[in-house]
Amino acid sequence: MSTDSSVNSPEKPESTFGKRLRNFLIIMVAIALSVSLVLGLRTETTSATLAKLSETSTPLEVALSNGKPSLVEFYADWCTVCQKMAPDITQLETEYADKMNFVMLNVDNTKWLPEMLRFRVDGIPHFVFLSQQGETIAQAIGDQPRKIMASNLEALVTGSSLPYAQASGKVSKFSAPVAPTANQDDPRSHGSQVVN
């Protein structure tokens, strides 16, 4: 039976210089990894954000009066589809900036409630294509591929019909009554028909 001398021999204490060198190297590697992680995360975030689009947005009042066609987008900061489309909208805005207006209206801002009702916004992103006179030409809801948006914008700028947007037709004017009527046939009044 042979005994291994290295297993049974006591370990040599590590020198103070060796410990300091090892700790210094561990700290340097940790700092390098932290910096690369922060820089890596920062470069992964897209430079096109909804906040930047909103900042560069043409005010609605200006867009309705400056004689250019407009793309109005109803959005929300929390909307993942809106966030996904932000880079494409940014590129299109850069491409068409001199030819048309880009208007961003945040649905979380109650200031835009009249416009949300006017354009019947019930999903976001909701795009409204306006003529040079500010009249609604068409609307599109949801994720729109860049190619389709570009085709629609090109048609909007040239005054052609939009190839990929459902046009909104004329509607009859309707005013809902402010107070409910006292009609016994109203299904909501079924409790008033019960006699004790």
Phi and psi in degrees as GROMACS dihedral restraints (atoms count N, CA, C in turn):
[ dihedral_restraints ]
;  ai    aj    ak    al  type     phi  dphi    fc
    3     4     5     6     1  -104.2    20    10
    4     5     6     7     1   142.2    20    10
    6     7     8     9     1  -105.7    20    10
    7     8     9    10     1   140.6    20    10
    9    10    11    12     1   -88.9    20    10
   10    11    12    13     1   120.4    20    10
   12    13    14    15     1   -67.9    20    10
   13    14    15    16     1   -28.1    20    10
   15    16    17    18     1   -74.1    20    10
   16    17    18    19     1   -28.5    20    10
   18    19    20    21     1   -73.3    20    10
   19    20    21    22     1   -39.7    20    10
   21    22    23    24     1   -86.4    20    10
   22    23    24    25     1   -13.7    20    10
   24    25    26    27     1   -80.2    20    10
   25    26    27    28     1   143.2    20    10
   27    28    29    30     1   -68.1    20    10
   28    29    30    31     1   146.3    20    10
   30    31    32    33     1   -72.9    20    10
   31    32    33    34     1   147.1    20    10
   33    34    35    36     1   -79.5    20    10
   34    35    36    37     1   135.4    20    10
   36    37    38    39     1   -65.4    20    10
   37    38    39    40     1   138.5    20    10
   39    40    41    42     1   -73.9    20    10
   40    41    42    43     1   140.6    20    10
   42    43    44    45     1   -70.6    20    10
   43    44    45    46     1   157.4    20    10
   45    46    47    48     1   -61.9    20    10
   46    47    48    49     1   -39.8    20    10
   48    49    50    51     1   -63.7    20    10
   49    50    51    52     1   -41.4    20    10
   51    52    53    54     1   -63.2    20    10
   52    53    54    55     1   -41.9    20    10
   54    55    56    57     1   -63.4    20    10
   55    56    57    58     1   -43.6    20    10
   57    58    59    60     1   -65.4    20    10
   58    59    60    61     1   -40.5    20    10
   60    61    62    63     1   -64.5    20    10
   61    62    63    64     1   -45.0    20    10
   63    64    65    66     1   -61.9    20    10
   64    65    66    67     1   -46.3    20    10
   66    67    68    69     1   -62.7    20    10
   67    68    69    70     1   -40.5    20    10
   69    70    71    72     1   -62.1    20    10
   70    71    72    73     1   -44.0    20    10
   72    73    74    75     1   -65.3    20    10
   73    74    75    76     1   -39.4    20    10
   75    76    77    78     1   -64.0    20    10
   76    77    78    79     1   -42.5    20    10
   78    79    80    81     1   -64.4    20    10
   79    80    81    82     1   -42.9    20    10
   81    82    83    84     1   -64.5    20    10
   82    83    84    85     1   -41.2    20    10
   84    85    86    87     1   -65.8    20    10
   85    86    87    88     1   -41.3    20    10
   87    88    89    90     1   -62.7    20    10
   88    89    90    91     1   -42.2    20    10
   90    91    92    93     1   -65.6    20    10
   91    92    93    94     1   -44.3    20    10
   93    94    95    96     1   -61.7    20    10
   94    95    96    97     1   -42.2    20    10
   96    97    98    99     1   -66.4    20    10
   97    98    99   100     1   -40.2    20    10
   99   100   101   102     1   -62.9    20    10
  100   101   102   103     1   -45.8    20    10
  102   103   104   105     1   -63.7    20    10
  103   104   105   106     1   -44.1    20    10
  105   106   107   108     1   -66.5    20    10
  106   107   108   109     1   -35.3    20    10
  108   109   110   111     1   -64.9    20    10
  109   110   111   112     1   -46.4    20    10
  111   112   113   114     1   -63.3    20    10
  112   113   114   115     1   -45.6    20    10
  114   115   116   117     1   -65.9    20    10
  115   116   117   118     1   -37.8    20    10
  117   118   119   120     1   -64.0    20    10
  118   119   120   121     1   -42.7    20    10
  120   121   122   123     1   -67.9    20    10
  121   122   123   124     1   -36.9    20    10
  123   124   125   126     1   -67.3    20    10
  124   125   126   127     1   -37.4    20    10
  126   127   128   129     1   -77.6    20    10
  127   128   129   130     1   -20.0    20    10
  129   130   131   132     1   -76.1    20    10
  130   131   132   133     1   -27.1    20    10
  132   133   134   135     1   -71.6    20    10
  133   134   135   136     1   136.6    20    10
  135   136   137   138     1   -71.5    20    10
  136   137   138   139     1   145.3    20    10
  138   139   140   141     1   -76.5    20    10
  139   140   141   142     1   -17.9    20    10
  141   142   143   144     1   -91.4    20    10
  142   143   144   145     1   110.5    20    10
  144   145   146   147     1  -123.4    20    10
  145   146   147   148     1   162.6    20    10
  147   148   149   150     1   -63.6    20    10
  148   149   150   151     1   -34.8    20    10
  150   151   152   153     1   -63.6    20    10
  151   152   153   154     1   -42.5    20    10
  153   154   155   156     1   -67.1    20    10
  154   155   156   157     1   -39.9    20    10
  156   157   158   159     1   -62.1    20    10
  157   158   159   160     1   -40.6    20    10
  159   160   161   162     1   -64.5    20    10
  160   161   162   163     1   -39.6    20    10
  162   163   164   165     1   -64.4    20    10
  163   164   165   166     1   -37.8    20    10
  165   166   167   168     1   -90.2    20    10
  166   167   168   169     1     0.5    20    10
  168   169   170   171     1   -64.2    20    10
  169   170   171   172     1   144.5    20    10
  171   172   173   174     1   -77.6    20    10
  172   173   174   175     1   131.7    20    10
  174   175   176   177     1   -59.4    20    10
  175   176   177   178     1   142.9    20    10
  177   178   179   180     1   -56.7    20    10
  178   179   180   181     1   -42.5    20    10
  180   181   182   183     1   -60.1    20    10
  181   182   183   184     1   -39.8    20    10
  183   184   185   186     1   -68.8    20    10
  184   185   186   187     1   -44.2    20    10
  186   187   188   189     1   -61.3    20    10
  187   188   189   190     1   -34.0    20    10
  189   190   191   192     1   -77.8    20    10
  190   191   192   193     1   -11.8    20    10
  192   193   194   195     1  -123.2    20    10
  193   194   195   196     1    -3.2    20    10
  195   196   197   198     1   -94.7    20    10
  196   197   198   199     1     5.0    20    10
  198   199   200   201     1    79.0    20    10
  199   200   201   202     1    11.5    20    10
  201   202   203   204     1  -108.6    20    10
  202   203   204   205     1   149.8    20    10
  204   205   206   207     1   -66.8    20    10
  205   206   207   208     1   159.7    20    10
  207   208   209   210     1  -136.6    20    10
  208   209   210   211     1   149.0    20    10
  210   211   212   213     1  -112.9    20    10
  211   212   213   214     1   117.3    20    10
  213   214   215   216     1  -104.6    20    10
  214   215   216   217     1   125.9    20    10
  216   217   218   219     1  -115.0    20    10
  217   218   219   220     1   123.1    20    10
  219   220   221   222     1   -90.7    20    10
  220   221   222   223     1   126.8    20    10
  222   223   224   225     1  -144.6    20    10
  223   224   225   226     1   175.5    20    10
  225   226   227   228     1  -144.1    20    10
  226   227   228   229     1   147.8    20    10
  228   229   230   231     1   -61.7    20    10
  229   230   231   232     1   -30.2    20    10
  231   232   233   234     1   -84.1    20    10
  232   233   234   235     1    -7.5    20    10
  234   235   236   237     1   -74.7    20    10
  235   236   237   238     1   114.2    20    10
  237   238   239   240     1   -68.9    20    10
  238   239   240   241     1   -33.6    20    10
  240   241   242   243     1   -68.1    20    10
  241   242   243   244     1   -39.7    20    10
  243   244   245   246     1   -61.4    20    10
  244   245   246   247     1   -43.7    20    10
  246   247   248   249     1   -62.6    20    10
  247   248   249   250     1   -41.6    20    10
  249   250   251   252     1   -63.1    20    10
  250   251   252   253     1   -38.0    20    10
  252   253   254   255     1   -82.2    20    10
  253   254   255   256     1   -12.2    20    10
  255   256   257   258     1   -54.1    20    10
  256   257   258   259     1   -44.4    20    10
  258   259   260   261     1   -62.0    20    10
  259   260   261   262     1   -39.8    20    10
  261   262   263   264     1   -66.6    20    10
  262   263   264   265     1   -42.7    20    10
  264   265   266   267     1   -64.7    20    10
  265   266   267   268     1   -38.1    20    10
  267   268   269   270     1   -62.0    20    10
  268   269   270   271     1   -44.7    20    10
  270   271   272   273     1   -63.4    20    10
  271   272   273   274     1   -42.7    20    10
  273   274   275   276     1   -66.1    20    10
  274   275   276   277     1   -38.1    20    10
  276   277   278   279     1   -62.8    20    10
  277   278   279   280     1   -41.2    20    10
  279   280   281   282     1   -63.5    20    10
  280   281   282   283     1   -41.8    20    10
  282   283   284   285     1   -69.6    20    10
  283   284   285   286     1   -37.5    20    10
  285   286   287   288     1  -110.5    20    10
  286   287   288   289     1    12.3    20    10
  288   289   290   291     1   -55.4    20    10
  289   290   291   292     1   -39.0    20    10
  291   292   293   294     1   -82.6    20    10
  292   293   294   295     1   -11.5    20    10
  294   295   296   297     1  -103.0    20    10
  295   296   297   298     1   -20.8    20    10
  297   298   299   300     1  -155.6    20    10
  298   299   300   301     1   170.3    20    10
  300   301   302   303     1   -97.8    20    10
  301   302   303   304     1   144.5    20    10
  303   304   305   306     1  -118.5    20    10
  304   305   306   307     1   117.5    20    10
  306   307   308   309     1  -116.6    20    10
  307   308   309   310     1   128.7    20    10
  309   310   311   312     1  -112.9    20    10
  310   311   312   313     1   122.9    20    10
  312   313   314   315     1  -122.5    20    10
  313   314   315   316     1   117.6    20    10
  315   316   317   318     1   -81.2    20    10
  316   317   318   319     1   121.4    20    10
  318   319   320   321     1   -69.3    20    10
  319   320   321   322     1   -15.5    20    10
  321   322   323   324     1   -79.2    20    10
  322   323   324   325     1    -9.6    20    10
  324   325   326   327     1   -94.6    20    10
  325   326   327   328     1   113.1    20    10
  327   328   329   330     1   -63.7    20    10
  328   329   330   331     1   -12.5    20    10
  330   331   332   333     1   -58.2    20    10
  331   332   333   334     1   -30.7    20    10
  333   334   335   336     1   -93.5    20    10
  334   335   336   337     1    10.7    20    10
  336   337   338   339     1   -57.3    20    10
  337   338   339   340     1   -44.1    20    10
  339   340   341   342     1   -59.2    20    10
  340   341   342   343     1   -39.1    20    10
  342   343   344   345     1   -70.0    20    10
  343   344   345   346     1   -37.0    20    10
  345   346   347   348     1   -63.5    20    10
  346   347   348   349     1   -40.0    20    10
  348   349   350   351     1   -69.8    20    10
  349   350   351   352     1   -41.8    20    10
  351   352   353   354     1   -60.2    20    10
  352   353   354   355     1   -43.6    20    10
  354   355   356   357     1   -95.9    20    10
  355   356   357   358     1     5.6    20    10
  357   358   359   360     1    54.4    20    10
  358   359   360   361     1    52.5    20    10
  360   361   362   363     1   -75.0    20    10
  361   362   363   364     1   115.3    20    10
  363   364   365   366     1  -129.4    20    10
  364   365   366   367     1     6.1    20    10
  366   367   368   369     1  -159.3    20    10
  367   368   369   370     1   151.4    20    10
  369   370   371   372     1  -129.7    20    10
  370   371   372   373     1   151.6    20    10
  372   373   374   375     1   -68.7    20    10
  373   374   375   376     1   144.1    20    10
  375   376   377   378     1  -122.3    20    10
  376   377   378   379     1   118.3    20    10
  378   379   380   381     1  -106.1    20    10
  379   380   381   382     1   134.1    20    10
  381   382   383   384     1  -121.4    20    10
  382   383   384   385     1   125.4    20    10
  384   385   386   387     1   -98.6    20    10
  385   386   387   388     1   118.4    20    10
  387   388   389   390     1  -110.7    20    10
  388   389   390   391     1   141.5    20    10
  390   391   392   393     1   -73.1    20    10
  391   392   393   394     1   178.9    20    10
  393   394   395   396     1   -62.3    20    10
  394   395   396   397     1   -26.6    20    10
  396   397   398   399     1   -88.8    20    10
  397   398   399   400     1     0.5    20    10
  399   400   401   402     1    85.4    20    10
  400   401   402   403     1    12.9    20    10
  402   403   404   405     1   -88.2    20    10
  403   404   405   406     1   143.6    20    10
  405   406   407   408     1   -70.7    20    10
  406   407   408   409     1   124.2    20    10
  408   409   410   411     1   -97.2    20    10
  409   410   411   412     1   -45.8    20    10
  411   412   413   414     1  -160.6    20    10
  412   413   414   415     1   168.5    20    10
  414   415   416   417     1  -138.9    20    10
  415   416   417   418     1   152.0    20    10
  417   418   419   420     1  -140.5    20    10
  418   419   420   421     1   142.9    20    10
  420   421   422   423     1  -124.8    20    10
  421   422   423   424     1   139.2    20    10
  423   424   425   426     1    92.4    20    10
  424   425   426   427     1  -172.1    20    10
  426   427   428   429     1   -64.7    20    10
  427   428   429   430     1   123.0    20    10
  429   430   431   432     1  -119.6    20    10
  430   431   432   433     1   124.6    20    10
  432   433   434   435     1   -60.2    20    10
  433   434   435   436     1   149.6    20    10
  435   436   437   438     1   -56.1    20    10
  436   437   438   439     1   -41.1    20    10
  438   439   440   441     1   -61.5    20    10
  439   440   441   442     1   -40.9    20    10
  441   442   443   444     1   -68.7    20    10
  442   443   444   445     1   -43.1    20    10
  444   445   446   447     1   -62.2    20    10
  445   446   447   448     1   -42.2    20    10
  447   448   449   450     1   -62.5    20    10
  448   449   450   451     1   -41.3    20    10
  450   451   452   453     1   -63.5    20    10
  451   452   453   454     1   -42.6    20    10
  453   454   455   456     1   -64.3    20    10
  454   455   456   457     1   -42.6    20    10
  456   457   458   459     1   -67.2    20    10
  457   458   459   460     1   -39.3    20    10
  459   460   461   462     1   -61.9    20    10
  460   461   462   463     1   -42.5    20    10
  462   463   464   465     1   -65.7    20    10
  463   464   465   466     1   -38.7    20    10
  465   466   467   468     1   -63.0    20    10
  466   467   468   469     1   -43.5    20    10
  468   469   470   471     1   -67.2    20    10
  469   470   471   472     1   -38.4    20    10
  471   472   473   474     1   -84.9    20    10
  472   473   474   475     1    -6.3    20    10
  474   475   476   477     1    82.4    20    10
  475   476   477   478     1    14.4    20    10
  477   478   479   480     1   -86.7    20    10
  478   479   480   481     1   169.3    20    10
  480   481   482   483     1   -74.3    20    10
  481   482   483   484     1   144.5    20    10
  483   484   485   486     1   -75.2    20    10
  484   485   486   487     1   124.9    20    10
  486   487   488   489     1   -74.0    20    10
  487   488   489   490     1   -25.7    20    10
  489   490   491   492     1  -122.7    20    10
  490   491   492   493     1    20.7    20    10
  492   493   494   495     1  -124.6    20    10
  493   494   495   496     1   141.6    20    10
  495   496   497   498     1   -80.4    20    10
  496   497   498   499     1   118.7    20    10
  498   499   500   501     1   -71.8    20    10
  499   500   501   502     1   144.3    20    10
  501   502   503   504     1   -92.0    20    10
  502   503   504   505     1   127.6    20    10
  504   505   506   507     1   -83.0    20    10
  505   506   507   508     1   172.7    20    10
  507   508   509   510     1   -71.4    20    10
  508   509   510   511     1   146.4    20    10
  510   511   512   513     1  -123.1    20    10
  511   512   513   514     1   156.0    20    10
  513   514   515   516     1   -75.5    20    10
  514   515   516   517     1   143.3    20    10
  516   517   518   519     1   -74.1    20    10
  517   518   519   520     1   134.7    20    10
  519   520   521   522     1  -141.0    20    10
  520   521   522   523     1   131.1    20    10
  522   523   524   525     1  -116.4    20    10
  523   524   525   526     1   117.3    20    10
  525   526   527   528     1   -72.8    20    10
  526   527   528   529     1   142.8    20    10
  528   529   530   531     1   -65.5    20    10
  529   530   531   532     1   143.4    20    10
  531   532   533   534     1   -72.6    20    10
  532   533   534   535     1   -42.7    20    10
  534   535   536   537     1  -104.8    20    10
  535   536   537   538     1   144.3    20    10
  537   538   539   540     1   -67.2    20    10
  538   539   540   541     1   147.8    20    10
  540   541   542   543     1   -81.9    20    10
  541   542   543   544     1   157.7    20    10
  543   544   545   546     1   -94.1    20    10
  544   545   546   547     1    48.4    20    10
  546   547   548   549     1   -85.4    20    10
  547   548   549   550     1   127.1    20    10
  549   550   551   552     1   -71.5    20    10
  550   551   552   553     1   -17.7    20    10
  552   553   554   555     1   -82.1    20    10
  553   554   555   556     1    -2.2    20    10
  555   556   557   558     1   -67.7    20    10
  556   557   558   559     1   121.9    20    10
  558   559   560   561     1   -62.3    20    10
  559   560   561   562     1   -20.5    20    10
  561   562   563   564     1   -77.2    20    10
  562   563   564   565     1   -11.4    20    10
  564   565   566   567     1   -98.8    20    10
  565   566   567   568     1    19.4    20    10
  567   568   569   570     1   -61.8    20    10
  568   569   570   571     1   -27.6    20    10
  570   571   572   573     1   -69.1    20    10
  571   572   573   574     1   -27.7    20    10
  573   574   575   576     1   -77.5    20    10
  574   575   576   577     1   -13.2    20    10
  576   577   578   579     1   -87.2    20    10
  577   578   579   580     1   -12.2    20    10
  579   580   581   582     1   -79.2    20    10
  580   581   582   583     1   129.4    20    10
  582   583   584   585     1  -105.8    20    10
  583   584   585   586     1   132.3    20    10
